[in-house]
Amino acid sequence: MSDVLVDESPLSPQAYTVGLITALPVEYAAVVEMLDERHQSPLIQGEVNAQYTSGRIHSHNVVIACLPAGEPGLTSATTVATEMTSHFPNIKYRLLVGIGGGIPSDIDIRLGDVVVSQPSHGHAGVVQFDLGKRLPNGRFQQTSHLNKPPRPLLHALSEIQRKHMLDEGSFSEYLSQLGERRAKFRREKAGPDCLFPPEYPHKRGNNCDRCSKKMLVEREPRTEEELVQVHYGTIASSNSLIRDGVERDKIYEDLGGNILCFEMEAAGLMNNFPCLVIRGICDYADSHKNKRWQPFAAATAAAYAKELLQVISSKKEAESDETQGKTFVKFFNFPPWILPFNRNPHFTGRYKLLQRLHYCLNDPQNHPEIAIYGIGGTGKSAAAVEFAYQARKSNPILAVFWVSSFTKERFLESYREIALQVKISKTDDSDSDVLKRLRKKLSEQSMGRWLMIVDNVDDSSVLFDDNDGSGRLYDYIPHSAQGTILFTTRTRKIAIDVAPHDAWSLGEMDCCEGKQLLRRLFGHEQNLADDTLDKFLEMVISHPLAIIQAIAFIRKNGISLERYMELFEKSRSSQAELLREDFNDPNRDRESRNAVFLTWKISFMRIEEEDKVAAFYLGFLACIAPQNIPRAIFPSAQSDIIAEKALGTLKAYSFLSKRTDGDIYDVHPLIPGIVQEHLEESGGWTAITAISLLWLRCLVPEGGYEKLKEYPAFLPHGKAFADIPQLRSHPEVLLLLRSIGQCYNTLGQGAIAIQIFEDALERFKQQFGPKNLQTLHTMHLLGKAFQTHKSYKEAARTFEELLILEKEALGDEDPRTLVTRSTLASVYQFQGRWHEAKRLYLQVMESRKRVLGEDHPDVQNSEMDLALLYRDQDRWAEAETLLLRALGRTSLSPRNNFNNAIFIKSQLAFIYQCEGRWKEAEEIGSQLVTDSKQILGEDHPDTLEVLASMSGIYQGQDRWSEAEEILLRVIETRRRILGDEHPDVLAAQTNLGLVYQNQGELQKAEDLQVKLIAVMKRVFDHDELDLLVAQGNLALTYHKQEQWADAEKLLLELVKVMSQTLGDEHSETLKVKMNLSFTYRSLQLLEKAEELQVEVVRTRRRVLGDTHPCTLESMHSLALTLMRSCRFSEAIELVGSARGNFAEGCPSGDQRSITIRCWDTAEESLWKQIINQGLFTFLFESNVINIKDVSVALRI
């Protein structure tokens, strides 16, 4: 059997005349391997339960089915046979092919032999042994009677037996060929043929290795030529599987000693599916039954079935075809064939479409009219031509007519030619007379089977207009119970008009079809790798005409496929120029344009004539991205009905397609460039782009949350418009591009926002210069995007450059310059560059006071900036003073001031939280939540931020369940509004993971953190701070779970990445190093722990100062490590230093304690040493140990 499917459309179900049924997959496989060629599965209407394989064996079209897996037996066989008969009504020869259990007797049946059902000894060939009665003498009397195999099959048995007697058969050849192709079906794979006495039971296992060889029944060896023999007679069938030698022999005796083998399906078929049963013997129906012989036995049965079909005459099938064609033969001596094209040797694929066409052709009464529609160049006419050739091959007496509908004149010309072929005598010279007479002639039932292809029905006026009063051409289309009309058209509307029930869309080729077409067209000219072909097909969207046109260009100009791809992707204009290249194609109509550009231009011009709104929409689509087009983006028309009709027109021409999962559209990807070229030629491009630009500027705001649910779908299309080469420097286009960047920034898609701002900035610089106000504002937005997404180095570099330009362009004290200086200070603050940040904040404050006055809001903003700096330095009192002053100047009544009030109060609450003033923090937080909900709404981003802060207050008080409840609410709302991957959603999930961690729900924390990090890696760069912090939290979870190896591995990676991206002195880098030291300490790697902690202490002293809480915390951690190393004197000295620094750093009367994070409970041996040294009281008073440590010490 060929390993490659036949390169033709599948035949109709009516074309199959042989049906084979198998029960087991091994039988199924053997029979399928006997096919001389495989067919595509025929298209079957109605419910199909069975799986069919179709093909050809000799001259027969064969369909094969297998019973459902695990469901052998009479009932299952009956069901499959009944369904096969229904789906394939012309089956004449039926075979049941497979394996069976042989019955040892005087007839020497061996494993691998073949048993064929043949009437004998009063049986019809098959007997159902479980239906009958026991007579008084003990004999079994059968009470059911089954039909004999069909007489033509019995005649075939006579012929095949004659051949075998004269050694003329092909059985051995077919069996040998199968074994060569598939080793599993070879005789030597089956093992020895072992027969035991009926009473000797099997001794366990999958083979008879444990069975006594002494018990083997001795039989005379067979010669090589006699290894497989064929036996004819009665086959016993029932639903019961026989695997007992004693029972086997009893049934044999009951049936008169005249049966050859057992099986389980035939009795269910013989009366309703009369067939010949062919069984290869795989066992002896005893307890020694196993599966080793099944493949070879299935092979012998399949080989016999193939030989049987070889001897069956095909005469009757030919007679049927001759009968069907007698009408045309009688009248014309040959069936008419009017097709202006030769068969295209390069035609490829389209199997499903051709399958449907064949199905309809074979049932003309229910499918009299068929239509193929699709965008120009997809191969509708080519498919119709191929269908005609296939149909004629399947039915040699089918008459085929071709009618061209390019114009009314071409239609009439085609009718005149057909009239001559079918011998219509002329009575006058009028066209209407020819039309009428041909319609009448082909509508007569006596004319036999015919197919008429009405090609290129693209202009509806050709068929449906009656301009000269002679009637519509469509009314002269013939109709007959034996005739089929196939229309081809570019528009679905016409397809539905001419074939309302059988209109089929023809789109682009799939990848496999495209590759096959390319290889056929190229032959051996170019060595084409799969990845190159994939890229090319993606580039031309597997459009058949574009593929053929490309190959013609490549051949004509002697270039490679890769070079063509370079030219195609160079620009829109280059693409359009290539798609304009005409070429000669003998397989297309003389009036068809062979270039994609030219054939589509015809459709464009027709749309411009028929539907002005559709033409405008087509131009608009050329300005935006071709995929994911929301319905709301289309400009408004005079009414919704007009707009829907316009979209319907574009869909009808297959230029636009609507998705099934919402109001989303896609345009053919090659359309935009070709439409642009067409509009530039006709002078309409400038007007289209101007209107489109105004519309897109209305749709895309400057970011923000007010239209957050609407604008995300518009952004890719605005970006596509902004990238049109001729419009890149247009001032309004630059503003559109900048707005798109602001929207992406709001959506949290920082990488995209930054890329767009960089692009916009470069365009502004080129068009207006670096010091233009719009250029400077764009640079500011770029810097803020870097800052928002924590790319602080890039943000600092951007604002430093911007500050220089603004000083030169605007002056040192211009409000915009001061905003930039203040923003740069905030970046320095995030980087931990406190002194530089403070210097800039103070400069801005002094300038604003001098220029604007003490009470100006900008001065208040400067005070708040300074307060935040003090907050980050843990200078709580100074921060609180400034914030309270700013709050006193802010009125809560105007809505514009409310956001400032929220911000100030939330910062106060945070300071109180850090100072342990929980009651005050909670009072402010609760009030903020109430006010935000009332004034801003529950779903406003600022309200959600206030809620998240309230969760932090609960966390600080160990009120974990309340904190968790709030965070879950925040996450759910943010997800609904912003999407699953927005940074604000991910930030809330990060906090939720910490809540689980602190609640002791470590596995829950780990699961969430692992999933969260996977999302962040997809959304963020590998060195994004939020991602690094989340990974640090996961490492801490591993630490608390005592998964030291996982914690160490992750922390080492983080230290490396953070040192490279944030720097060795960044607070987050130092925090991760300290956490790594705790892991080392838990692993008793005290030297490594001490080394890291000494480094952190020195860095924090240098950067933060000796009195900073983080410095003191790291000193206490180092002291504990020293004590674990039994270096008590050094530890006490370090604790004393820390205690003195702490007292020095605290304001008078401040009794706050130092919070030790990531603390480990000391080992028992260490506590004993601490107690023995008399250090316990000192350490407790010095805050080195806490109350949990006290409980451990007391137990000791």
C-alpha positions, 0 to 999 in steps of 0.5 A: 500500500502507498504510504501517501494519500491519493492526491485527489478529492475523496470519492462520494459514498456512492462510489464505494462497492466493497465493505469490509468489517473488522472487530479488532485494531490488529485486524483493522491495521492488516486490512488497511495495509492491503489497500493499493491506495488510500482515499480521503474520507468521504463526506457523509451527511448525518450522524457518523459513529464509526470510523471509516478508512477508504481506498482502492484494492484492485479495481474496487473502491473499498470502505473499511470499518472496525468495531468500537474498541472493547466492544466485540460481539454480535450486537456491535457488529450488527450496529456497525454493519447497519450504519455502513449500509446506510452511509454507503448505499452502493456496497455490493460485496461485503466481507467480515475479515479477522481472526478466529479460534481454530478447532483441531479435528481430522481436518488439520487446522494450524495457527495462521491458516485461513477459514472461509465461510462456505455452505456445507453439511446443511449449514449456510456457512455460519452457525450461531451455536448459542441459539438452539435446544438440547434433544433427549438423546443429548444432541444439540439442535439448532433453532436459528438459520442464517443466510448464505453468503451472496452468490457472486462471492460464492462464485468467486470462491470457486474461482479462487479455489481453482487458482490455488489448485493450479498454484496460480493464486496471489495469496502468498505474494500479498502476505509476503509484501505485507511482512516486508512492509510491516515486520509485526505481521511476519510468521517468525514473530508469532513463535511456535505453534503449540497444541495441547490436549483439551483437558490440559490447562494452561500454566499461567503467563502470557505464553506457554513457556511454563506448560509441559512440552511433554504434553504437546500433541504431535503433528506432522510438520508442514513444508514451507509451501504448506505453512498456510492453508485455506479451509472452507466450511462452517464457522461457529459464531456467538457472543461467548468467547470460547477458551476451554478445550473441553467445552470447545470439543463439546460444541464441536460434537453438538454441531455434528463435527462439522465446524472449523473455527469460532468467532463472535461477530458473523452471526450478527451480520448474515441476515442483514449484512450478507457477507463472506467471513474470512478468519485467520486462526490465532489460537485453538479456543482453549486455555492456552489462548494468547495474542502472539499469533494475532498479527500473523493470523490477521495478515493471512485473512487480509491477504486472502481478502485481497486475493478474493477481490482480485478475482471478482469481476468488475463487469456489473459495475461497468454495466451500471455506468453504461446504462447511466450514459446511454442517453448521451451516447444515443444522442451524441455518440459521446458525452459532451465536454466543454471546458476551456482549460487543461487539467492543472498539474500543480493543483493541490489540496482543497480536499474538504471543498471538493469532497462537498462538491462530489457529495452534492454532485451525487445527489442532484435532486437535493443539491441542484445548485452549488456555489463557491465564493471567496476573495479573488485569487483563492482558486475558485475557478481552479477548484471548479476545473479540478472538480470537473476532471475528477467528476468525469473520471469517476463517471465517464458518461457525465456531460460537463459544460463551462459558462463564463459570466464575466460579461453578458456577451461571454455568457451568450458566447458560452451558451452558443458553444454548448448549443452546438455540442448538444446539437440544437438546430438553429431556427433563428439567429436571436440570442433569446432563442438559443437561451430558451432552447438550451434551457429546455434541452438540458432540463429534460430528464432524458438528457442524463447526468450533466454538470454546468459550471457558471464561472466568475459570477462577480457582477450581479448585473450580468445574471440578474439585470434585464436591461434590454427587455429580453429577460434575466440571464439567470432565468435561462439556467437549466434545471433537471433532476439529473443536472448540477449547476456550480457557480463561482463568485467573489461575493457571498451575497451572490453565492447565497442568491444562486445557491442558498443551501449549498454556498461554500466559502473558499479561503486561503490554503492551509500550511500543508497545502501551501508547502505542497503547492510551492514544492510542485511549482519549484520542482527541484529548482530550489532547495527549500527548508521548511522554516523558509517555506513557513515564513514565506507562506505566513508572509503571503497568507498562503494566498494561492494567487500570491504564491503562484505570482511570487514563483513566476516573478522568482523564475522570470528574474532568476532570484531566490525565494529568500530574496523575494521575501526581503523585497516583499517585507521591505515596505508597503509600497514594495509589497504592492509593487510585487503584487502588481506584477502580471504574468501569463497563466494558461490556467486562468480565464483570458479576462481574469487579471493574473496579478493579485493587485489587479484582480482585487482592484476590480473588486475595489472598483465594484464596491466603490460603485455599489456601496460608498460607505463600504468603500470608505470603510475599506479605506479606513481598514487600510489605515489600521491593523488587520487583526482584532478590529473591534466593531466600535472602531468603525466611524459612524454612518448615517444610520446603524443599518447603513453601517451594517450593510457596508460591513456586510458588503466587505464580508461578502467580498471576503475582505473582512471576516467576523469572528465567532467569539464576539464583535471582532473583525479581521481584514485580509492581511494583504488588503491594506497595502493594496487598498492604499496603492489603489487609493493613491492612484485614484487620489483618495488616500489623503482624504481617507487618512485625514478623516481616519486620523480625526476619528482615532484622535477622538477614540484614544484619550491621553491615558487615564481610567475614565475610558479604560474599558473602551480604549485598549482595543483601539491602541494597536490600530492607532499605532498601526496608523501612526506607523504609516510611512507618509504620516510619521511626521504629521503633528497630529499623528505624533500627538496620537502616538503619544496618547497611545503611549500614555494609555499603555502606561495607564494599563501597566504595560510599561515596556510597550509605553516606553517603546512608544514614547521613545519612538514619539520622542525621536519623531518630535526631535526630527520634526521640531527639534530637541527644545520644542515644548512638545518634544520636552513634554514627550521626554518628560512622559518617557522619564515618568514611564521609566520611573513608574516601571522602576527603571530608575537608571533610565529615568534618572538619565532621561530627567537629567538630560531633560533638565539641561534642555529645559534650563536652556529653553525655558529658564532655571525657574520656569514651572516646567523646569522645576517640575522636572527637577522635583521629579528627578529628585524623586528618582534619586530618592527611589535609588537611595541617593538621599542627599542628592534628592534632598538638595534638589527638593530644597532647591525647588522649594526655595525657587517656588517660594521666591517666585510663587509665594509661600502659600502656592499649591506648588510650594505645598507639593514641595513640602510633601515631596520632602516629607516622603524623603524623610519617610523613606529615611525613617525620620518619622517626626519630621515627615509627620510635621510636614504632612500635617502642615500640608493637610491643613492647607488642603480642603476636602470639599473640592474634588480636585483637592481630594486626591491630595488629601487621600495621599497625605492621609495615607502617608500619615497612616503609614508613618503611624504604622511604622511608629507602632501607633496602630490606633491612629493609623487605623482611624485614618485608614478607616476614614479614608476608605469611607471617604474614597468610596463615597466621593470616588466610588468603590472601583476607583483606583485610588479607593483600591489603593486606600484599601490595600494600605488598610490591609497593611495596617491590619498586617502590622497588627497581626490581623491576618484574616482581615488583611487577607479579606481586603486584599482578595477584594482588591485583587478581584476588583483590579482584575475585573477592571485592569486585567490579570497581568496589570502591575497593580494586580500583581502587586496586590498578589505579592502582598497576599503571598506575604499574608499567607506566609505570616499566617503560617500557610506556607504551602499556600504562600508558595503556590501563589508566589510560584504562579505569580512569578511565572506571570511576572516573568511573562510580563516584566523584564528579568530585572524588573524590581517587582519581579525581584521582590516577588522572588525574594518573598518566595525565597523567604517562604522556602526558608521558613519551610526549611527548604534550604537548598531552594532558598539558597539557589534562588537568593544567590540568583537574586543577589547576582541580578540585583547587584548588576541592575540595582547596584550593591548599595541598593536597599533591596540588594542588601535585604536579599544579601541579609536573607541569604545570610540567614539561610547560611546560618540555618545551614550552619555555614556561619563563616559565609553568613558572617561574611555577608552580614559584615558586608551589609553592616558596613554598606548600611553604615556608609549609606544610611548612617550608624543610627538608621534602623536598618543599620542597627537591625543588621548589627543585631543579626551579626551579633547573633551569628557571632554568638552561634560561633561562641564569640560572645565578647565580640557579640556583646561589644557589637550589641553595645555599640548598636544600643548606643547608636540606637539611643543616639538616633532616637529623639528624647523620650522615644522608647521604640524597640528595634524590630528584628526581621527574619529571626531564627530561634537559637539552638538549645546548645547555644542557649545553654552557653548564653545562660552559662555566660550570664548573658541572657538578661543583657541580651533581652534588655538589649532587644537582641532576643525576644519573648519567643526566645525567652520561652525557649530559654525557660524550657532549657 
